[in-house]
Amino acid sequence: MPFNKLTKWCYIGHIMNKSALLTKELAEEAFKTVEKSIQDFLKLEKSWRDGFHVVILDPRAKFGSVSFEDAILFEHSINPEKWDVDLKTLTRKKAMVAWEHDMDTHIVQQQRPYLYQKGDNKYAGAVVHQGIVVSVAAIQWYFDELFSVWIAAACRALAIEKMEQIIREEDRHFV
């Protein structure tokens, strides 16, 4: 097959495998829209920790096609100096389980534990929300899941907003 502009574009697009709309900047903006709510929640009596870690994966990154490091779109720590455990590693390992199986980690933990491999994180709290993998490690798994859903929903909403802007551009036919 001849190597023309279209072939080159398709080949490069396959290697890059990045979302055109959910960029690192948009993921960071999404996180910042809910960060205060998470921090406020962590000040409640339900929490014993004043810090957390979050990982957002690129929704175009397919498990097995790219490395986990390349799949990370955004990652952030809050108060790591106050952690009593390595929340970064826990968060990343949660994200890996959700990403690999394309399902929330509580489903793997509670309904499909036979999917775990040696070394997988046993805790829930990562989600696959509308194709967006977000993982948080902070406190109880169900609150970590709540935070993950908030962040994923913000990512989705901001990407939709970006798409709406593109749709309104009459001379623009492509994303």
VEXDODO-364862 format. One line per 2 residues: number of its first residue (from 1); their letters; for each residue y, x, z of C-alpha. Coordinates in pm, whole numbers, always signed. Layout:
N
NUM	A	Y,X,Z; ... .
//
This chain:
175
1	MP	+0,+0,+0; +341,+144,-92 .
3	FN	+572,+229,+194; +883,+23,+119 .
5	KL	+1169,-95,+341; +984,-409,+449 .
7	TK	+667,-217,+535; +871,+36,+732 .
9	WC	+1055,-242,+916; +732,-419,+1009 .
11	YI	+567,-96,+1121; +862,+12,+1333 .
13	GH	+894,-339,+1477; +529,-329,+1582 .
15	IM	+566,+5,+1760; +892,-89,+1932 .
17	NK	+752,-426,+2043; +1073,-519,+2226 .
19	SA	+1226,-861,+2272; +1546,-902,+2073 .
21	LL	+1692,-1143,+2327; +1543,-1056,+2665 .
23	TK	+1684,-705,+2683; +1712,-475,+2981 .
25	EL	+2075,-582,+3021; +1989,-952,+3010 .
27	AE	+1703,-901,+3260; +1942,-721,+3494 .
29	EA	+2195,-1003,+3458; +1923,-1257,+3534 .
31	FK	+1821,-1066,+3843; +2181,-1045,+3961 .
33	TV	+2221,-1424,+3927; +1952,-1481,+4191 .
35	EK	+1974,-1160,+4397; +2208,-1307,+4659 .
37	SI	+1981,-1608,+4708; +1685,-1377,+4767 .
39	QD	+1881,-1159,+5008; +2007,-1466,+5195 .
41	FL	+1650,-1597,+5220; +1532,-1265,+5362 .
43	KL	+1782,-1307,+5647; +1609,-1625,+5763 .
45	EK	+1362,-1622,+6051; +1076,-1661,+5803 .
47	SW	+1122,-1300,+5697; +1036,-980,+5876 .
49	RD	+1166,-751,+5602; +1518,-685,+5476 .
51	GF	+1424,-540,+5140; +1216,-594,+4832 .
53	HV	+1124,-460,+4491; +1124,-642,+4158 .
55	VI	+970,-566,+3817; +1034,-761,+3498 .
57	LD	+817,-689,+3194; +918,-724,+2832 .
59	PR	+759,-1050,+2710; +675,-889,+2374 .
61	AK	+476,-608,+2538; +110,-698,+2511 .
63	FG	-138,-564,+2762; -347,-288,+2607 .
65	SV	-98,-225,+2327; +164,-35,+2526 .
67	SF	+165,+154,+2853; +275,-22,+3168 .
69	ED	+578,+208,+3189; +683,+108,+2836 .
71	AI	+636,-260,+2922; +883,-244,+3212 .
73	LF	+1210,-400,+3106; +1386,-392,+3443 .
75	EH	+1298,-261,+3787; +1504,-258,+4104 .
77	SI	+1467,-185,+4476; +1666,-333,+4762 .
79	NP	+1683,-139,+5090; +1387,+93,+5024 .
81	EK	+1485,+298,+5330; +1389,-4,+5546 .
83	WD	+1044,-60,+5393; +741,-25,+5616 .
85	VD	+512,-5,+5309; +551,+114,+4949 .
87	LK	+680,-208,+4794; +740,-40,+4457 .
89	TL	+371,+36,+4411; +268,-306,+4540 .
91	TR	+510,-479,+4302; +398,-277,+4003 .
93	KK	+31,-340,+4079; +96,-715,+4114 .
95	AM	+276,-713,+3780; -16,-528,+3620 .
97	VA	-266,-795,+3732; -44,-1080,+3607 .
99	WE	+24,-899,+3279; -338,-810,+3213 .
101	HD	-472,-1160,+3276; -165,-1352,+3158 .
103	MD	-160,-1563,+3473; +5,-1584,+3812 .
105	TH	-156,-1351,+4062; -229,-1632,+4309 .
107	IV	-456,-1787,+4043; -643,-1458,+4003 .
109	QQ	-666,-1420,+4381; -772,-1776,+4464 .
111	QR	-952,-1906,+4155; -1066,-1603,+3953 .
113	PY	-1121,-1316,+4195; -1400,-1185,+3972 .
115	LY	-1126,-1055,+3738; -1014,-792,+3988 .
117	QK	-1096,-430,+3920; -1123,-157,+4181 .
119	GD	-770,-52,+4277; -599,-381,+4181 .
121	NK	-344,-523,+4422; -502,-808,+4620 .
123	YA	-171,-978,+4696; -22,-1266,+4502 .
125	GA	+346,-1309,+4420; +374,-1213,+4052 .
127	VV	+414,-1486,+3791; +384,-1540,+3419 .
129	HQ	+657,-1798,+3371; +700,-1917,+3011 .
131	GI	+554,-1583,+2895; +779,-1372,+3119 .
133	VV	+602,-1154,+3377; +800,-1100,+3696 .
135	SV	+670,-945,+4015; +833,-924,+4356 .
137	AA	+705,-769,+4678; +896,-858,+4991 .
139	IQ	+729,-1094,+5238; +461,-1368,+5221 .
141	WY	+306,-1407,+4876; +433,-1763,+4829 .
143	FD	+791,-1653,+4891; +742,-1352,+4664 .
145	EL	+623,-1601,+4401; +931,-1816,+4462 .
147	FS	+1158,-1516,+4402; +960,-1421,+4091 .
149	VW	+995,-1772,+3947; +1370,-1773,+4017 .
151	IA	+1411,-1445,+3832; +1187,-1548,+3541 .
153	AA	+1369,-1882,+3507; +1703,-1699,+3500 .
155	CR	+1568,-1465,+3229; +1457,-1763,+3023 .
157	AL	+1785,-1952,+3067; +1996,-1651,+2967 .
159	AI	+1776,-1585,+2663; +1810,-1950,+2560 .
161	EK	+2187,-1921,+2601; +2184,-1615,+2376 .
163	ME	+1973,-1800,+2117; +2211,-2095,+2124 .
165	QI	+2495,-1856,+2037; +2292,-1718,+1746 .
167	IR	+2209,-2069,+1621; +2581,-2159,+1613 .
169	EE	+2660,-1863,+1384; +2652,-2030,+1044 .
171	DR	+2639,-1711,+839; +2357,-1565,+1046 .
173	HF	+2002,-1645,+937; +1804,-1401,+1150 .
175	V	+1788,-1306,+1515 .
//
